[in-house]
Amino acid sequence: MKERELTLADLEKVTGGNLDSEITAHLDEVIHLAKKADKTMEQCIQDFYRYNKDFTPEHEKYIRENWNQVK
C-alpha cells in the first residue's frame, strides 16, 4: 500500500473535527489581520476558500463564532 501525507481535512475526519489550539490561534490571528485590513467576515471567509485548499466548513464555523471576540 502506498503511503501519503495526511492533510488537515483528513485529520479532521479522523478526529471528529476538533480544531487544536495551534489552528485556532492561527484563525484568531487571521481574524485580527482581516479586521485590521477593514475586511468583513464574509470577505475573510471568501479569501480563505479562494486561496487555501485545506480550509473546511469547520474553520468557517470557527471564524463565524469567534469573529466578534477577536480584536
mmCIF file of the N, C-alpha and C atoms, coordinates in Angstrom:
data_MODEL
# 
_entry.id   MODEL 
# 
loop_
_atom_site.group_PDB 
_atom_site.id 
_atom_site.type_symbol 
_atom_site.label_atom_id 
_atom_site.label_alt_id 
_atom_site.label_comp_id 
_atom_site.label_asym_id 
_atom_site.label_entity_id 
_atom_site.label_seq_id 
_atom_site.pdbx_PDB_ins_code 
_atom_site.Cartn_x 
_atom_site.Cartn_y 
_atom_site.Cartn_z 
_atom_site.occupancy 
_atom_site.B_iso_or_equiv 
_atom_site.pdbx_formal_charge 
_atom_site.auth_seq_id 
_atom_site.auth_comp_id 
_atom_site.auth_asym_id 
_atom_site.auth_atom_id 
_atom_site.pdbx_PDB_model_num 
ATOM 1   N N  . MET A 1 1  ? 0.837   -1.176 0.000  1.00 0.00 ? 1  MET A N  1 
ATOM 2   C CA . MET A 1 1  ? 0.000   0.000  0.000  1.00 0.00 ? 1  MET A CA 1 
ATOM 3   C C  . MET A 1 1  ? 0.887   1.246  0.000  1.00 0.00 ? 1  MET A C  1 
ATOM 4   N N  . LYS A 1 2  ? 0.570   2.196  -0.836 1.00 0.00 ? 2  LYS A N  1 
ATOM 5   C CA . LYS A 1 2  ? 1.349   3.420  -0.963 1.00 0.00 ? 2  LYS A CA 1 
ATOM 6   C C  . LYS A 1 2  ? 0.975   4.394  0.158  1.00 0.00 ? 2  LYS A C  1 
ATOM 7   N N  . GLU A 1 3  ? 1.982   4.940  0.833  1.00 0.00 ? 3  GLU A N  1 
ATOM 8   C CA . GLU A 1 3  ? 1.732   5.894  1.912  1.00 0.00 ? 3  GLU A CA 1 
ATOM 9   C C  . GLU A 1 3  ? 1.610   7.298  1.353  1.00 0.00 ? 3  GLU A C  1 
ATOM 10  N N  . ARG A 1 4  ? 0.844   8.118  2.043  1.00 0.00 ? 4  ARG A N  1 
ATOM 11  C CA . ARG A 1 4  ? 0.718   9.525  1.671  1.00 0.00 ? 4  ARG A CA 1 
ATOM 12  C C  . ARG A 1 4  ? 0.581   10.347 2.940  1.00 0.00 ? 4  ARG A C  1 
ATOM 13  N N  . GLU A 1 5  ? 0.906   11.627 2.823  1.00 0.00 ? 5  GLU A N  1 
ATOM 14  C CA . GLU A 1 5  ? 0.777   12.513 3.973  1.00 0.00 ? 5  GLU A CA 1 
ATOM 15  C C  . GLU A 1 5  ? -0.678  12.880 4.179  1.00 0.00 ? 5  GLU A C  1 
ATOM 16  N N  . LEU A 1 6  ? -1.081  12.953 5.427  1.00 0.00 ? 6  LEU A N  1 
ATOM 17  C CA . LEU A 1 6  ? -2.442  13.357 5.741  1.00 0.00 ? 6  LEU A CA 1 
ATOM 18  C C  . LEU A 1 6  ? -2.569  14.869 5.665  1.00 0.00 ? 6  LEU A C  1 
ATOM 19  N N  . THR A 1 7  ? -3.657  15.329 5.108  1.00 0.00 ? 7  THR A N  1 
ATOM 20  C CA . THR A 1 7  ? -3.933  16.757 5.089  1.00 0.00 ? 7  THR A CA 1 
ATOM 21  C C  . THR A 1 7  ? -4.720  17.116 6.335  1.00 0.00 ? 7  THR A C  1 
ATOM 22  N N  . LEU A 1 8  ? -4.876  18.405 6.559  1.00 0.00 ? 8  LEU A N  1 
ATOM 23  C CA . LEU A 1 8  ? -5.688  18.859 7.682  1.00 0.00 ? 8  LEU A CA 1 
ATOM 24  C C  . LEU A 1 8  ? -7.106  18.311 7.572  1.00 0.00 ? 8  LEU A C  1 
ATOM 25  N N  . ALA A 1 9  ? -7.660  18.294 6.379  1.00 0.00 ? 9  ALA A N  1 
ATOM 26  C CA . ALA A 1 9  ? -9.017  17.774 6.181  1.00 0.00 ? 9  ALA A CA 1 
ATOM 27  C C  . ALA A 1 9  ? -9.092  16.294 6.552  1.00 0.00 ? 9  ALA A C  1 
ATOM 28  N N  . ASP A 1 10 ? -8.062  15.516 6.197  1.00 0.00 ? 10 ASP A N  1 
ATOM 29  C CA . ASP A 1 10 ? -8.031  14.102 6.557  1.00 0.00 ? 10 ASP A CA 1 
ATOM 30  C C  . ASP A 1 10 ? -8.023  13.934 8.070  1.00 0.00 ? 10 ASP A C  1 
ATOM 31  N N  . LEU A 1 11 ? -7.196  14.731 8.730  1.00 0.00 ? 11 LEU A N  1 
ATOM 32  C CA . LEU A 1 11 ? -7.102  14.645 10.188 1.00 0.00 ? 11 LEU A CA 1 
ATOM 33  C C  . LEU A 1 11 ? -8.427  15.008 10.848 1.00 0.00 ? 11 LEU A C  1 
ATOM 34  N N  . GLU A 1 12 ? -9.114  15.987 10.308 1.00 0.00 ? 12 GLU A N  1 
ATOM 35  C CA . GLU A 1 12 ? -10.395 16.378 10.884 1.00 0.00 ? 12 GLU A CA 1 
ATOM 36  C C  . GLU A 1 12 ? -11.406 15.241 10.787 1.00 0.00 ? 12 GLU A C  1 
ATOM 37  N N  . LYS A 1 13 ? -11.381 14.525 9.689  1.00 0.00 ? 13 LYS A N  1 
ATOM 38  C CA . LYS A 1 13 ? -12.292 13.399 9.537  1.00 0.00 ? 13 LYS A CA 1 
ATOM 39  C C  . LYS A 1 13 ? -11.998 12.326 10.570 1.00 0.00 ? 13 LYS A C  1 
ATOM 40  N N  . VAL A 1 14 ? -10.728 12.069 10.814 1.00 0.00 ? 14 VAL A N  1 
ATOM 41  C CA . VAL A 1 14 ? -10.315 11.039 11.755 1.00 0.00 ? 14 VAL A CA 1 
ATOM 42  C C  . VAL A 1 14 ? -10.610 11.454 13.194 1.00 0.00 ? 14 VAL A C  1 
ATOM 43  N N  . THR A 1 15 ? -10.375 12.713 13.521 1.00 0.00 ? 15 THR A N  1 
ATOM 44  C CA . THR A 1 15 ? -10.518 13.167 14.907 1.00 0.00 ? 15 THR A CA 1 
ATOM 45  C C  . THR A 1 15 ? -11.912 13.657 15.236 1.00 0.00 ? 15 THR A C  1 
ATOM 46  N N  . GLY A 1 16 ? -12.812 13.621 14.280 1.00 0.00 ? 16 GLY A N  1 
ATOM 47  C CA . GLY A 1 16 ? -14.161 14.089 14.547 1.00 0.00 ? 16 GLY A CA 1 
ATOM 48  C C  . GLY A 1 16 ? -14.297 15.588 14.391 1.00 0.00 ? 16 GLY A C  1 
ATOM 49  N N  . GLY A 1 17 ? -13.299 16.229 13.824 1.00 0.00 ? 17 GLY A N  1 
ATOM 50  C CA . GLY A 1 17 ? -13.417 17.641 13.506 1.00 0.00 ? 17 GLY A CA 1 
ATOM 51  C C  . GLY A 1 17 ? -13.030 18.608 14.606 1.00 0.00 ? 17 GLY A C  1 
ATOM 52  N N  . ASN A 1 18 ? -12.298 18.178 15.588 1.00 0.00 ? 18 ASN A N  1 
ATOM 53  C CA . ASN A 1 18 ? -11.874 19.104 16.643 1.00 0.00 ? 18 ASN A CA 1 
ATOM 54  C C  . ASN A 1 18 ? -10.641 19.871 16.204 1.00 0.00 ? 18 ASN A C  1 
ATOM 55  N N  . LEU A 1 19 ? -10.708 21.181 16.310 1.00 0.00 ? 19 LEU A N  1 
ATOM 56  C CA . LEU A 1 19 ? -9.567  22.013 15.942 1.00 0.00 ? 19 LEU A CA 1 
ATOM 57  C C  . LEU A 1 19 ? -8.635  22.131 17.137 1.00 0.00 ? 19 LEU A C  1 
ATOM 58  N N  . ASP A 1 20 ? -7.342  21.958 16.907 1.00 0.00 ? 20 ASP A N  1 
ATOM 59  C CA . ASP A 1 20 ? -6.409  22.091 18.019 1.00 0.00 ? 20 ASP A CA 1 
ATOM 60  C C  . ASP A 1 20 ? -6.053  23.559 18.244 1.00 0.00 ? 20 ASP A C  1 
ATOM 61  N N  . SER A 1 21 ? -5.354  23.831 19.336 1.00 0.00 ? 21 SER A N  1 
ATOM 62  C CA . SER A 1 21 ? -5.065  25.209 19.731 1.00 0.00 ? 21 SER A CA 1 
ATOM 63  C C  . SER A 1 21 ? -4.167  25.930 18.734 1.00 0.00 ? 21 SER A C  1 
ATOM 64  N N  . GLU A 1 22 ? -3.317  25.199 18.035 1.00 0.00 ? 22 GLU A N  1 
ATOM 65  C CA . GLU A 1 22 ? -2.447  25.825 17.035 1.00 0.00 ? 22 GLU A CA 1 
ATOM 66  C C  . GLU A 1 22 ? -3.289  26.371 15.869 1.00 0.00 ? 22 GLU A C  1 
ATOM 67  N N  . ILE A 1 23 ? -4.271  25.615 15.463 1.00 0.00 ? 23 ILE A N  1 
ATOM 68  C CA . ILE A 1 23 ? -5.142  26.053 14.361 1.00 0.00 ? 23 ILE A CA 1 
ATOM 69  C C  . ILE A 1 23 ? -6.015  27.213 14.805 1.00 0.00 ? 23 ILE A C  1 
ATOM 70  N N  . THR A 1 24 ? -6.600  27.124 15.995 1.00 0.00 ? 24 THR A N  1 
ATOM 71  C CA . THR A 1 24 ? -7.463  28.218 16.453 1.00 0.00 ? 24 THR A CA 1 
ATOM 72  C C  . THR A 1 24 ? -6.660  29.498 16.661 1.00 0.00 ? 24 THR A C  1 
ATOM 73  N N  . ALA A 1 25 ? -5.420  29.376 17.129 1.00 0.00 ? 25 ALA A N  1 
ATOM 74  C CA . ALA A 1 25 ? -4.569  30.567 17.291 1.00 0.00 ? 25 ALA A CA 1 
ATOM 75  C C  . ALA A 1 25 ? -4.304  31.198 15.929 1.00 0.00 ? 25 ALA A C  1 
ATOM 76  N N  . HIS A 1 26 ? -4.062  30.385 14.926 1.00 0.00 ? 26 HIS A N  1 
ATOM 77  C CA . HIS A 1 26 ? -3.836  30.895 13.569 1.00 0.00 ? 26 HIS A CA 1 
ATOM 78  C C  . HIS A 1 26 ? -5.098  31.584 13.047 1.00 0.00 ? 26 HIS A C  1 
ATOM 79  N N  . LEU A 1 27 ? -6.255  30.955 13.250 1.00 0.00 ? 27 LEU A N  1 
ATOM 80  C CA . LEU A 1 27 ? -7.506  31.563 12.785 1.00 0.00 ? 27 LEU A CA 1 
ATOM 81  C C  . LEU A 1 27 ? -7.784  32.875 13.512 1.00 0.00 ? 27 LEU A C  1 
ATOM 82  N N  . ASP A 1 28 ? -7.474  32.936 14.800 1.00 0.00 ? 28 ASP A N  1 
ATOM 83  C CA . ASP A 1 28 ? -7.640  34.189 15.551 1.00 0.00 ? 28 ASP A CA 1 
ATOM 84  C C  . ASP A 1 28 ? -6.751  35.289 14.973 1.00 0.00 ? 28 ASP A C  1 
ATOM 85  N N  . GLU A 1 29 ? -5.521  34.932 14.626 1.00 0.00 ? 29 GLU A N  1 
ATOM 86  C CA . GLU A 1 29 ? -4.598  35.909 14.039 1.00 0.00 ? 29 GLU A CA 1 
ATOM 87  C C  . GLU A 1 29 ? -5.115  36.383 12.680 1.00 0.00 ? 29 GLU A C  1 
ATOM 88  N N  . VAL A 1 30 ? -5.651  35.468 11.900 1.00 0.00 ? 30 VAL A N  1 
ATOM 89  C CA . VAL A 1 30 ? -6.205  35.837 10.591 1.00 0.00 ? 30 VAL A CA 1 
ATOM 90  C C  . VAL A 1 30 ? -7.401  36.775 10.769 1.00 0.00 ? 30 VAL A C  1 
ATOM 91  N N  . ILE A 1 31 ? -8.253  36.494 11.742 1.00 0.00 ? 31 ILE A N  1 
ATOM 92  C CA . ILE A 1 31 ? -9.393  37.376 12.007 1.00 0.00 ? 31 ILE A CA 1 
ATOM 93  C C  . ILE A 1 31 ? -8.878  38.767 12.371 1.00 0.00 ? 31 ILE A C  1 
ATOM 94  N N  . HIS A 1 32 ? -7.897  38.819 13.250 1.00 0.00 ? 32 HIS A N  1 
ATOM 95  C CA . HIS A 1 32 ? -7.312  40.101 13.662 1.00 0.00 ? 32 HIS A CA 1 
ATOM 96  C C  . HIS A 1 32 ? -6.775  40.873 12.459 1.00 0.00 ? 32 HIS A C  1 
ATOM 97  N N  . LEU A 1 33 ? -6.019  40.193 11.612 1.00 0.00 ? 33 LEU A N  1 
ATOM 98  C CA . LEU A 1 33 ? -5.428  40.853 10.441 1.00 0.00 ? 33 LEU A CA 1 
ATOM 99  C C  . LEU A 1 33 ? -6.502  41.282 9.436  1.00 0.00 ? 33 LEU A C  1 
ATOM 100 N N  . ALA A 1 34 ? -7.540  40.474 9.280  1.00 0.00 ? 34 ALA A N  1 
ATOM 101 C CA . ALA A 1 34 ? -8.627  40.833 8.368  1.00 0.00 ? 34 ALA A CA 1 
ATOM 102 C C  . ALA A 1 34 ? -9.340  42.088 8.859  1.00 0.00 ? 34 ALA A C  1 
ATOM 103 N N  . LYS A 1 35 ? -9.576  42.167 10.161 1.00 0.00 ? 35 LYS A N  1 
ATOM 104 C CA . LYS A 1 35 ? -10.209 43.360 10.724 1.00 0.00 ? 35 LYS A CA 1 
ATOM 105 C C  . LYS A 1 35 ? -9.310  44.582 10.557 1.00 0.00 ? 35 LYS A C  1 
ATOM 106 N N  . LYS A 1 36 ? -8.026  44.391 10.760 1.00 0.00 ? 36 LYS A N  1 
ATOM 107 C CA . LYS A 1 36 ? -7.067  45.481 10.609 1.00 0.00 ? 36 LYS A CA 1 
ATOM 108 C C  . LYS A 1 36 ? -7.076  46.009 9.166  1.00 0.00 ? 36 LYS A C  1 
ATOM 109 N N  . ALA A 1 37 ? -7.337  45.123 8.215  1.00 0.00 ? 37 ALA A N  1 
ATOM 110 C CA . ALA A 1 37 ? -7.400  45.493 6.797  1.00 0.00 ? 37 ALA A CA 1 
ATOM 111 C C  . ALA A 1 37 ? -8.813  45.926 6.383  1.00 0.00 ? 37 ALA A C  1 
ATOM 112 N N  . ASP A 1 38 ? -9.685  46.118 7.375  1.00 0.00 ? 38 ASP A N  1 
ATOM 113 C CA . ASP A 1 38 ? -11.076 46.538 7.139  1.00 0.00 ? 38 ASP A CA 1 
ATOM 114 C C  . ASP A 1 38 ? -11.864 45.575 6.270  1.00 0.00 ? 38 ASP A C  1 
ATOM 115 N N  . LYS A 1 39 ? -11.578 44.284 6.388  1.00 0.00 ? 39 LYS A N  1 
ATOM 116 C CA . LYS A 1 39 ? -12.351 43.277 5.666  1.00 0.00 ? 39 LYS A CA 1 
ATOM 117 C C  . LYS A 1 39 ? -13.530 42.857 6.522  1.00 0.00 ? 39 LYS A C  1 
ATOM 118 N N  . THR A 1 40 ? -14.594 42.469 5.861  1.00 0.00 ? 40 THR A N  1 
ATOM 119 C CA . THR A 1 40 ? -15.740 41.920 6.577  1.00 0.00 ? 40 THR A CA 1 
ATOM 120 C C  . THR A 1 40 ? -15.487 40.439 6.847  1.00 0.00 ? 40 THR A C  1 
ATOM 121 N N  . MET A 1 41 ? -16.305 39.867 7.701  1.00 0.00 ? 41 MET A N  1 
ATOM 122 C CA . MET A 1 41 ? -16.193 38.440 7.978  1.00 0.00 ? 41 MET A CA 1 
ATOM 123 C C  . MET A 1 41 ? -16.401 37.647 6.686  1.00 0.00 ? 41 MET A C  1 
ATOM 124 N N  . GLU A 1 42 ? -17.372 38.035 5.879  1.00 0.00 ? 42 GLU A N  1 
ATOM 125 C CA . GLU A 1 42 ? -17.641 37.331 4.625  1.00 0.00 ? 42 GLU A CA 1 
ATOM 126 C C  . GLU A 1 42 ? -16.452 37.415 3.668  1.00 0.00 ? 42 GLU A C  1 
ATOM 127 N N  . GLN A 1 43 ? -15.805 38.565 3.596  1.00 0.00 ? 43 GLN A N  1 
ATOM 128 C CA . GLN A 1 43 ? -14.630 38.703 2.732  1.00 0.00 ? 43 GLN A CA 1 
ATOM 129 C C  . GLN A 1 43 ? -13.494 37.808 3.223  1.00 0.00 ? 43 GLN A C  1 
ATOM 130 N N  . CYS A 1 44 ? -13.321 37.750 4.526  1.00 0.00 ? 44 CYS A N  1 
ATOM 131 C CA . CYS A 1 44 ? -12.277 36.912 5.121  1.00 0.00 ? 44 CYS A CA 1 
ATOM 132 C C  . CYS A 1 44 ? -12.518 35.443 4.767  1.00 0.00 ? 44 CYS A C  1 
ATOM 133 N N  . ILE A 1 45 ? -13.750 34.994 4.929  1.00 0.00 ? 45 ILE A N  1 
ATOM 134 C CA . ILE A 1 45 ? -14.092 33.604 4.640  1.00 0.00 ? 45 ILE A CA 1 
ATOM 135 C C  . ILE A 1 45 ? -13.920 33.304 3.151  1.00 0.00 ? 45 ILE A C  1 
ATOM 136 N N  . GLN A 1 46 ? -14.372 34.211 2.298  1.00 0.00 ? 46 GLN A N  1 
ATOM 137 C CA . GLN A 1 46 ? -14.220 34.008 0.855  1.00 0.00 ? 46 GLN A CA 1 
ATOM 138 C C  . GLN A 1 46 ? -12.755 33.932 0.455  1.00 0.00 ? 46 GLN A C  1 
ATOM 139 N N  . ASP A 1 47 ? -11.916 34.770 1.062  1.00 0.00 ? 47 ASP A N  1 
ATOM 140 C CA . ASP A 1 47 ? -10.484 34.714 0.783  1.00 0.00 ? 47 ASP A CA 1 
ATOM 141 C C  . ASP A 1 47 ? -9.907  33.353 1.160  1.00 0.00 ? 47 ASP A C  1 
ATOM 142 N N  . PHE A 1 48 ? -10.334 32.831 2.303  1.00 0.00 ? 48 PHE A N  1 
ATOM 143 C CA . PHE A 1 48 ? -9.855  31.516 2.720  1.00 0.00 ? 48 PHE A CA 1 
ATOM 144 C C  . PHE A 1 48 ? -10.233 30.458 1.694  1.00 0.00 ? 48 PHE A C  1 
ATOM 145 N N  . TYR A 1 49 ? -11.502 30.441 1.290  1.00 0.00 ? 49 TYR A N  1 
ATOM 146 C CA . TYR A 1 49 ? -11.927 29.430 0.319  1.00 0.00 ? 49 TYR A CA 1 
ATOM 147 C C  . TYR A 1 49 ? -11.200 29.602 -1.008 1.00 0.00 ? 49 TYR A C  1 
ATOM 148 N N  . ARG A 1 50 ? -10.908 30.814 -1.377 1.00 0.00 ? 50 ARG A N  1 
ATOM 149 C CA . ARG A 1 50 ? -10.242 31.089 -2.653 1.00 0.00 ? 50 ARG A CA 1 
ATOM 150 C C  . ARG A 1 50 ? -8.770  30.677 -2.629 1.00 0.00 ? 50 ARG A C  1 
ATOM 151 N N  . TYR A 1 51 ? -8.075  30.923 -1.518 1.00 0.00 ? 51 TYR A N  1 
ATOM 152 C CA . TYR A 1 51 ? -6.625  30.760 -1.502 1.00 0.00 ? 51 TYR A CA 1 
ATOM 153 C C  . TYR A 1 51 ? -6.091  29.605 -0.666 1.00 0.00 ? 51 TYR A C  1 
ATOM 154 N N  . ASN A 1 52 ? -6.925  28.939 0.109  1.00 0.00 ? 52 ASN A N  1 
ATOM 155 C CA . ASN A 1 52 ? -6.446  27.879 0.995  1.00 0.00 ? 52 ASN A CA 1 
ATOM 156 C C  . ASN A 1 52 ? -7.236  26.603 0.727  1.00 0.00 ? 52 ASN A C  1 
ATOM 157 N N  . LYS A 1 53 ? -6.621  25.651 0.056  1.00 0.00 ? 53 LYS A N  1 
ATOM 158 C CA . LYS A 1 53 ? -7.325  24.432 -0.326 1.00 0.00 ? 53 LYS A CA 1 
ATOM 159 C C  . LYS A 1 53 ? -7.700  23.556 0.869  1.00 0.00 ? 53 LYS A C  1 
ATOM 160 N N  . ASP A 1 54 ? -7.062  23.769 2.022  1.00 0.00 ? 54 ASP A N  1 
ATOM 161 C CA . ASP A 1 54 ? -7.365  22.970 3.206  1.00 0.00 ? 54 ASP A CA 1 
ATOM 162 C C  . ASP A 1 54 ? -8.416  23.613 4.114  1.00 0.00 ? 54 ASP A C  1 
ATOM 163 N N  . PHE A 1 55 ? -8.964  24.756 3.711  1.00 0.00 ? 55 PHE A N  1 
ATOM 164 C CA . PHE A 1 55 ? -9.981  25.430 4.519  1.00 0.00 ? 55 PHE A CA 1 
ATOM 165 C C  . PHE A 1 55 ? -11.255 24.602 4.484  1.00 0.00 ? 55 PHE A C  1 
ATOM 166 N N  . THR A 1 56 ? -11.836 24.374 5.648  1.00 0.00 ? 56 THR A N  1 
ATOM 167 C CA . THR A 1 56 ? -13.009 23.497 5.755  1.00 0.00 ? 56 THR A CA 1 
ATOM 168 C C  . THR A 1 56 ? -14.199 24.247 6.348  1.00 0.00 ? 56 THR A C  1 
ATOM 169 N N  . PRO A 1 57 ? -15.384 23.647 6.242  1.00 0.00 ? 57 PRO A N  1 
ATOM 170 C CA . PRO A 1 57 ? -16.554 24.247 6.897  1.00 0.00 ? 57 PRO A CA 1 
ATOM 171 C C  . PRO A 1 57 ? -16.358 24.418 8.407  1.00 0.00 ? 57 PRO A C  1 
ATOM 172 N N  . GLU A 1 58 ? -15.562 23.555 9.021  1.00 0.00 ? 58 GLU A N  1 
ATOM 173 C CA . GLU A 1 58 ? -15.296 23.700 10.460 1.00 0.00 ? 58 GLU A CA 1 
ATOM 174 C C  . GLU A 1 58 ? -14.490 24.966 10.741 1.00 0.00 ? 58 GLU A C  1 
ATOM 175 N N  . HIS A 1 59 ? -13.530 25.270 9.882  1.00 0.00 ? 59 HIS A N  1 
ATOM 176 C CA . HIS A 1 59 ? -12.779 26.514 10.026 1.00 0.00 ? 59 HIS A CA 1 
ATOM 177 C C  . HIS A 1 59 ? -13.713 27.707 9.854  1.00 0.00 ? 59 HIS A C  1 
ATOM 178 N N  . GLU A 1 60 ? -14.580 27.628 8.848  1.00 0.00 ? 60 GLU A N  1 
ATOM 179 C CA . GLU A 1 60 ? -15.543 28.707 8.628  1.00 0.00 ? 60 GLU A CA 1 
ATOM 180 C C  . GLU A 1 60 ? -16.426 28.903 9.858  1.00 0.00 ? 60 GLU A C  1 
ATOM 181 N N  . LYS A 1 61 ? -16.893 27.807 10.417 1.00 0.00 ? 61 LYS A N  1 
ATOM 182 C CA . LYS A 1 61 ? -17.739 27.880 11.614 1.00 0.00 ? 61 LYS A CA 1 
ATOM 183 C C  . LYS A 1 61 ? -16.993 28.570 12.752 1.00 0.00 ? 61 LYS A C  1 
ATOM 184 N N  . TYR A 1 62 ? -15.713 28.221 12.940 1.00 0.00 ? 62 TYR A N  1 
ATOM 185 C CA . TYR A 1 62 ? -14.911 28.837 13.995 1.00 0.00 ? 62 TYR A CA 1 
ATOM 186 C C  . TYR A 1 62 ? -14.812 30.342 13.771 1.00 0.00 ? 62 TYR A C  1 
ATOM 187 N N  . ILE A 1 63 ? -14.537 30.752 12.540 1.00 0.00 ? 63 ILE A N  1 
ATOM 188 C CA . ILE A 1 63 ? -14.425 32.182 12.244 1.00 0.00 ? 63 ILE A CA 1 
ATOM 189 C C  . ILE A 1 63 ? -15.738 32.891 12.539 1.00 0.00 ? 63 ILE A C  1 
ATOM 190 N N  . ARG A 1 64 ? -16.846 32.311 12.100 1.00 0.00 ? 64 ARG A N  1 
ATOM 191 C CA . ARG A 1 64 ? -18.157 32.932 12.340 1.00 0.00 ? 64 ARG A CA 1 
ATOM 192 C C  . ARG A 1 64 ? -18.457 33.052 13.836 1.00 0.00 ? 64 ARG A C  1 
ATOM 193 N N  . GLU A 1 65 ? -18.129 32.017 14.590 1.00 0.00 ? 65 GLU A N  1 
ATOM 194 C CA . GLU A 1 65 ? -18.431 32.011 16.021 1.00 0.00 ? 65 GLU A CA 1 
ATOM 195 C C  . GLU A 1 65 ? -17.512 32.928 16.830 1.00 0.00 ? 65 GLU A C  1 
ATOM 196 N N  . ASN A 1 66 ? -16.316 33.207 16.321 1.00 0.00 ? 66 ASN A N  1 
ATOM 197 C CA . ASN A 1 66 ? -15.339 33.967 17.097 1.00 0.00 ? 66 ASN A CA 1 
ATOM 198 C C  . ASN A 1 66 ? -15.015 35.335 16.528 1.00 0.00 ? 66 ASN A C  1 
ATOM 199 N N  . TRP A 1 67 ? -15.642 35.707 15.435 1.00 0.00 ? 67 TRP A N  1 
ATOM 200 C CA . TRP A 1 67 ? -15.346 36.975 14.767 1.00 0.00 ? 67 TRP A CA 1 
ATOM 201 C C  . TRP A 1 67 ? -15.453 38.158 15.724 1.00 0.00 ? 67 TRP A C  1 
ATOM 202 N N  . ASN A 1 68 ? -16.505 38.235 16.496 1.00 0.00 ? 68 ASN A N  1 
ATOM 203 C CA . ASN A 1 68 ? -16.735 39.389 17.366 1.00 0.00 ? 68 ASN A CA 1 
ATOM 204 C C  . ASN A 1 68 ? -15.874 39.381 18.627 1.00 0.00 ? 68 ASN A C  1 
ATOM 205 N N  . GLN A 1 69 ? -15.320 38.226 18.993 1.00 0.00 ? 69 GLN A N  1 
ATOM 206 C CA . GLN A 1 69 ? -14.488 38.153 20.196 1.00 0.00 ? 69 GLN A CA 1 
ATOM 207 C C  . GLN A 1 69 ? -13.047 38.581 19.940 1.00 0.00 ? 69 GLN A C  1 
ATOM 208 N N  . VAL A 1 70 ? -12.598 38.455 18.693 1.00 0.00 ? 70 VAL A N  1 
ATOM 209 C CA . VAL A 1 70 ? -11.211 38.795 18.363 1.00 0.00 ? 70 VAL A CA 1 
ATOM 210 C C  . VAL A 1 70 ? -11.120 40.280 18.069 1.00 0.00 ? 70 VAL A C  1 
ATOM 211 N N  . LYS A 1 71 ? -10.165 40.942 18.686 1.00 0.00 ? 71 LYS A N  1 
ATOM 212 C CA . LYS A 1 71 ? -9.978  42.393 18.485 1.00 0.00 ? 71 LYS A CA 1 
ATOM 213 C C  . LYS A 1 71 ? -9.003  42.668 17.384 1.00 0.00 ? 71 LYS A C  1 
# 
